[in-house]
Structure formats: C-alpha cells, structure tokens
Amino acid sequence: MASNPPKKVRWGILSAARIAKKNWRAIGHSGNATVTAVASRDPERGRRFITGCQGEVPMEAPAQFFDSYEALLASDQVDAVYIPLPTGLRKQWVIRAAEAGKHVLCEKPCAVNLADMEEMIEACRRHRVQFMDGVMFMHHPRLKRFCATLDDAEYFGDLTRIDSALTFSPANPADYFAQDIRLHSVLEPLGCLGDVGWYTIRFSLWAANWKTPRQVGGRILSEYGRPDSPAPVPTDFSGDLIFDGGASAGFHCSFRAWRQMWGMISGTRATLHIPDFVIPVDDDPIGNPLSQQTRMIRTFSDLVRAESPTNSGRISRCRPSGS
C-alpha cells in the first residue's frame, strides 16, 4: 500500500524526455505538489534536465537525480511518479511503480493493447495506488459548460454523431520520419493511432457519456517505419465507433495532415463545434496555475492526498476530473 503522503505530493519523473518538461512546470504551478526526483539512464542528460527545469520553474529544493528507474521507485522521498517512457515500455514500469507503492500518472497511449491496460490497472488497484492517464483536456473546466449543452434535451436533442480530428505535419518531415520514436514499431507500435488517436477516441467516448460502442472499425491510410524500425506503424488513420441507439463517431488522426484539433458533436436539434478541443487557444502551453496541464496535476495530487484511489473506471461525462 502507498505510504501516507505529506502535505505536498512528492513527484518522481521516470525519464528526462522532452515531454516531461510540461509536467515539471505543471507540478511547480500546482500548489499541492513538488518534484523531488528524476531518473535517467543517461546521467548527463538527466542532470541537465533537472538544472534546466529548476531554472525555469524552481522547486523548493532541487530534485535528486537517480541513474536508474529502480532506484527512484525505491526512494521514500517519492509518493507519485510520472511515466513518459515510450509506450512499449510503460506496462513494465507502471506495474513496478504500483508494486513499489507509488501512484502513477502515465503518458498516453498507456498501453499497447487492452490486455496490458487491464493488467496495469489491476496492479494499481491491488496495491491501492491511484492511476491516471495524462490527457490534459479532460481537466479543463469548460467541459462542464459543454455538458450543460449536451444534456439539455430541449436545446440539443438526442445525440446522433461525433466527429473529431487531431493531426499534425512536422516542420521537418525528413528528420521526423527518420528519427522520431513515434516511427519505431517496438517503442511506439500504435503510431499515430496511439499518439493522437488516443485523444480523438477519448473525446468520442466522453461525448457519448462513456457508452461502450457495439462496433468499431478503422483503416490505416498510410504507414511508415524509420530506418531502424522492425515494421511500419500507422501514420494516417481513420476510425469509426457505432453505439446502440443510433449514434456514431468518426475520427481522423495523422502525422501527415496539417494541424487540426477539432471536435463536433451533433444532436437532433443542435451541433456543438469545438475547434480546439485538445489545447484551447486561450490555454497557456508553458503552464500557469490555471492551465489544464496544471489542473490535471492538481487533481491527481488531491486524489493522492485523499488516500482513496479511484480506479473503478466508472465516471460521469459531466463530472470532469478538472478542479
């Protein structure tokens, strides 16, 4: 069982990956958390990461560096861990973190397949630690306003269709497709479906009030693997979800199409169009106390401090996690 946390939740970060910087900032702005440890198998990179982040958003005391993930998980100065490791490695370290009594915030996509995901969540339940995936848009307070529209039957009517797209075209495609880990089938086997499709599927399920679709389908529109990848991964994908009651959802995710992050929810009487559902245009990507990234960390840390993990998976659309 996880140990009783102090007033501020003490975070450890497994990896000095560039993506981890955003959550260092969010932890620093949260008010109820602090970074106490960072682990990297590259000592120079790990120490440089700590120095750079501490200079940008300083913690009360500089984080301790560990040269192995195992050593960080064994530390009694860490209550929760953020895991931004490649998808192919996440199952192992989520389970090991749970076994060490550490609460887990996991970067998405959390797992390669459903069986792995269920095993990871079960490990967190068994060891009574909190688990959450790092989808920050779920923590923005505007979701409550959207819910008021969707649940107003007289105004919106019955749900009929959900459409969404999250795509980006890299600034330097040649370097991206040759070097990025998202093009390596062992590290990121789901390609664009995992990296950006996770958001569109989450949006669709949220809009459908977490109903399980009775039918799913998808098509890989293009695929590619960087030179050292054993196999190609999806780089352009479209999918469909069919729900009981006549509602359906369609989504497009891509590493090739120009930037999009829109969602559209149609009812029999109205349509809700959200042009920026992943990162609102007025949200600070660098981070501040009100950003959705910070709200995610604050909410997770509050769950940890409450010492009552909620890993049932049964949540209401109109009770977004954000505070």
matplotlib code that plots the C-alpha trace (Angstrom):
import matplotlib.pyplot as plt

x = [0.0, 1.2, 2.7, 0.8, 1.9, 3.0, 1.2, 2.6, 2.7, 6.3, 6.8, 9.4, 9.8, 10.9, 13.0, 14.4, 12.4, 11.5, 7.7, 8.4, 9.2, 5.5, 4.6, 7.5, 6.1, 2.6, 3.8, 5.6, 2.4, 0.0, 0.4, 0.0, 2.9, 6.7, 9.3, 11.7, 13.4, 14.2, 15.7, 17.5, 19.9, 21.9, 23.3, 24.5, 21.1, 19.3, 21.2, 20.9, 17.2, 17.0, 19.1, 17.1, 13.7, 14.8, 16.0, 12.7, 10.2, 12.1, 11.0, 11.5, 14.6, 16.4, 15.2, 17.5, 19.0, 18.8, 20.7, 18.1, 14.3, 14.6, 16.4, 13.8, 11.0, 12.8, 13.1, 11.0, 11.0, 8.6, 4.9, 3.8, 5.6, 5.0, 5.9, 6.6, 8.5, 7.7, 4.5, 6.3, 8.0, 5.1, 3.4, 6.6, 7.2, 3.6, 3.4, 6.7, 5.7, 2.5, 4.4, 6.6, 3.6, 3.9, 0.8, 1.0, 0.4, 1.0, 1.6, -0.7, -1.2, -0.9, -0.6, -0.1, -3.4, -6.4, -5.0, -1.9, -4.0, -6.2, -3.2, -1.7, -4.9, -5.4, -1.9, -2.7, -6.0, -4.2, -1.6, -4.1, -2.4, -4.0, -3.7, -4.5, -3.6, -2.1, -5.0, -5.0, -8.1, -10.3, -9.3, -10.3, -13.4, -15.0, -16.1, -18.7, -20.2, -20.2, -22.0, -24.7, -25.3, -25.2, -27.5, -30.1, -32.5, -34.8, -32.0, -29.6, -31.9, -30.6, -27.0, -26.6, -23.0, -19.5, -16.6, -13.1, -9.6, -6.2, -3.4, 0.0, 2.6, 6.1, 8.1, 11.0, 9.4, 12.6, 14.2, 10.9, 10.3, 13.9, 14.5, 11.3, 10.5, 6.8, 8.0, 9.6, 7.4, 8.9, 8.8, 5.6, 3.8, 0.5, 2.0, -0.5, -3.4, -1.8, -0.2, -3.0, -5.9, -6.0, -7.3, -10.0, -11.2, -11.3, -13.3, -15.8, -16.3, -16.7, -19.3, -21.2, -21.2, -18.8, -21.1, -19.2, -19.5, -21.1, -19.0, -15.6, -13.7, -10.7, -8.4, -4.7, -4.4, -0.6, 2.2, 5.9, 8.8, 12.0, 15.1, 15.8, 12.2, 11.4, 8.0, 6.0, 3.5, 0.3, 1.0, -2.6, -5.6, -9.4, -11.8, -15.5, -17.4, -21.1, -23.2, -26.5, -29.4, -28.3, -25.3, -21.9, -18.5, -15.8, -12.2, -9.1, -5.5, -2.4, 1.3, 1.0, -2.0, -1.8, -2.6, -6.2, -7.7, -11.4, -14.4, -18.0, -21.0, -24.3, -27.8, -31.2, -31.6, -28.2, -24.5, -21.6, -18.4, -15.1, -12.3, -9.5, -10.7, -7.1, -5.4, -7.7, -6.5, -6.6, -4.7, -1.0, 1.1, 4.0, 1.9, 0.4, -1.8, -4.9, -3.7, -5.3, -2.0, -1.7, -5.3, -4.5, -1.6, -3.5, -6.4, -4.2, -2.3, -5.5, -6.6, -3.3, -3.6, -7.2, -5.7, -8.7, -7.7, -10.5, -9.6, -13.0, -13.2, -16.9, -17.1, -19.8, -19.3, -20.4, -18.1, -14.8, -11.7, -10.5, -10.7]
y = [0.0, 3.5, 5.4, 8.4, 11.4, 14.7, 18.0, 18.3, 15.3, 14.4, 13.5, 11.5, 11.6, 8.4, 9.7, 13.1, 13.1, 16.5, 15.8, 15.6, 19.3, 20.2, 18.3, 19.6, 23.1, 21.9, 20.3, 23.6, 25.6, 23.2, 24.4, 20.9, 19.1, 19.2, 17.3, 15.5, 13.1, 12.4, 9.2, 8.8, 6.1, 8.9, 10.8, 13.8, 14.3, 13.7, 16.3, 18.7, 18.2, 19.0, 22.1, 23.4, 22.8, 24.1, 27.2, 27.7, 26.6, 26.1, 23.6, 24.3, 22.1, 20.8, 17.3, 14.4, 12.6, 8.7, 6.8, 4.0, 3.8, 1.1, 3.4, 6.2, 3.7, 2.6, 6.1, 7.1, 10.7, 9.9, 9.4, 9.6, 9.1, 10.5, 8.0, 9.5, 6.4, 5.0, 3.0, -0.2, 0.2, 1.6, -1.6, -2.9, 0.4, 1.1, -2.3, -1.9, 1.6, 0.2, -2.7, 0.0, 1.8, 4.8, 6.5, 6.6, 9.3, 7.7, 9.4, 8.3, 5.9, 4.0, 0.5, -1.4, -3.3, -3.8, -6.9, -4.9, -1.9, -4.1, -5.7, -2.3, -1.0, -4.2, -3.8, -0.3, -1.5, -4.3, -2.1, 0.7, 3.4, 6.0, 5.6, 8.2, 8.8, 12.1, 13.5, 17.2, 18.4, 16.3, 18.7, 22.0, 23.5, 24.3, 20.6, 21.4, 24.1, 21.7, 19.2, 21.7, 22.0, 18.3, 17.3, 20.0, 17.7, 20.6, 22.6, 19.9, 16.9, 13.3, 12.6, 11.5, 12.0, 12.7, 13.7, 14.7, 15.1, 15.5, 15.8, 17.5, 17.7, 18.0, 21.1, 18.9, 15.7, 14.2, 14.3, 13.4, 10.3, 9.2, 9.8, 10.2, 7.4, 7.5, 5.9, 2.9, -0.2, -1.6, 1.7, 3.1, 0.3, 2.2, 5.1, 8.0, 5.9, 5.8, 9.2, 11.4, 8.9, 8.4, 12.0, 11.6, 8.3, 9.8, 12.8, 10.5, 8.3, 11.4, 12.9, 9.5, 9.7, 6.7, 4.2, 1.3, 1.1, -2.1, -1.9, -0.4, -0.2, 1.5, 1.8, 2.5, 5.1, 5.2, 3.7, 4.1, 3.0, 4.8, 3.0, 1.0, 0.1, -3.6, -2.8, 0.2, 2.0, 3.9, 7.5, 8.3, 6.6, 6.9, 5.1, 4.6, 3.8, 2.7, 3.0, 1.5, 3.9, 5.2, 7.5, 7.1, 8.6, 9.1, 10.3, 11.0, 11.1, 11.7, 12.6, 13.8, 16.2, 19.8, 20.7, 20.1, 19.5, 20.0, 18.1, 18.3, 16.8, 16.7, 16.2, 16.2, 19.9, 21.5, 20.9, 21.8, 22.6, 22.8, 24.0, 23.4, 20.5, 19.3, 22.6, 25.6, 28.7, 30.6, 27.9, 28.6, 25.8, 26.8, 26.4, 28.5, 27.8, 27.8, 25.8, 22.5, 20.7, 22.2, 21.3, 17.7, 17.6, 19.3, 17.0, 13.9, 15.2, 15.8, 12.2, 11.0, 13.2, 11.9, 8.4, 6.9, 5.7, 5.8, 3.2, 1.9, 3.5, 4.4, 8.2, 10.5, 12.7, 15.7, 15.2, 16.1, 15.5, 19.1, 21.3]
z = [0.0, -0.8, 2.2, 3.6, 1.6, 3.1, 2.7, -0.8, -3.0, -3.9, -7.5, -9.3, -13.1, -14.9, -17.8, -18.8, -22.0, -23.5, -23.0, -19.2, -19.0, -19.4, -16.3, -14.3, -15.0, -14.1, -10.8, -10.0, -10.6, -8.9, -5.3, -3.8, -5.4, -5.9, -7.9, -5.6, -8.0, -11.7, -13.1, -16.3, -17.7, -19.2, -16.2, -18.2, -19.8, -16.5, -14.6, -17.4, -17.4, -13.7, -14.0, -16.9, -15.4, -11.9, -13.6, -15.4, -12.7, -9.4, -6.8, -3.1, -3.3, -6.4, -7.4, -6.6, -9.6, -9.9, -12.5, -12.6, -12.5, -9.9, -7.5, -7.9, -7.2, -4.1, -2.7, 0.3, -0.9, -3.8, -3.5, -7.1, -10.5, -13.9, -16.6, -20.1, -21.3, -24.8, -25.0, -25.5, -22.0, -20.0, -18.8, -17.1, -15.2, -14.3, -12.7, -10.9, -9.7, -8.3, -6.6, -5.0, -3.6, -6.0, -7.5, -11.3, -13.9, -17.2, -20.5, -23.3, -25.0, -21.8, -23.2, -26.5, -26.1, -23.8, -22.0, -21.0, -19.9, -17.7, -16.1, -15.3, -13.8, -11.8, -10.4, -9.2, -7.7, -5.9, -4.4, -3.7, -5.7, -8.0, -11.7, -14.3, -18.0, -18.9, -21.1, -20.0, -21.9, -19.6, -16.8, -18.4, -16.6, -20.0, -20.2, -17.5, -19.8, -22.8, -20.7, -19.9, -23.6, -24.4, -21.5, -22.4, -24.3, -25.2, -26.8, -28.1, -28.6, -28.9, -29.7, -33.3, -34.4, -33.1, -35.4, -34.5, -35.9, -34.4, -36.9, -37.4, -40.1, -38.7, -39.5, -40.9, -42.2, -43.3, -39.8, -38.1, -40.2, -39.9, -36.1, -34.0, -31.7, -32.8, -36.1, -34.3, -34.1, -30.8, -28.9, -30.3, -32.2, -32.5, -34.4, -34.9, -33.6, -30.2, -30.1, -31.4, -31.9, -28.1, -27.8, -30.5, -29.1, -25.6, -27.0, -28.7, -25.6, -23.4, -25.8, -25.8, -22.0, -21.7, -23.5, -24.9, -28.7, -30.0, -33.2, -34.0, -37.3, -38.7, -41.6, -41.9, -44.6, -44.6, -42.6, -42.3, -40.1, -39.5, -40.9, -37.7, -37.1, -37.4, -39.0, -40.2, -37.9, -38.8, -39.9, -41.1, -39.7, -39.8, -37.4, -36.6, -33.5, -33.6, -30.4, -29.5, -30.0, -33.4, -32.5, -34.2, -34.2, -36.8, -36.2, -38.2, -36.7, -38.7, -38.7, -42.3, -42.4, -41.5, -37.8, -36.7, -33.3, -33.7, -32.4, -33.5, -31.6, -33.4, -31.9, -33.4, -32.6, -32.4, -33.0, -30.7, -32.6, -30.6, -32.9, -30.3, -28.1, -27.2, -26.4, -26.1, -27.8, -24.5, -22.6, -21.7, -23.2, -21.0, -17.9, -15.1, -12.1, -14.3, -17.3, -18.0, -17.5, -14.0, -13.2, -14.1, -11.7, -9.0, -9.4, -9.3, -6.3, -4.5, -5.2, -3.7, -0.6, -0.1, 0.2, -1.6, -5.1, -7.7, -10.3, -11.0, -14.4, -13.8, -14.2, -15.5, -18.6, -16.6, -13.8, -15.5, -13.5, -13.5, -10.4]

ax = plt.figure().add_subplot(projection="3d")
ax.plot(x, y, z, "-o")
ax.set_aspect("equal")
plt.show()
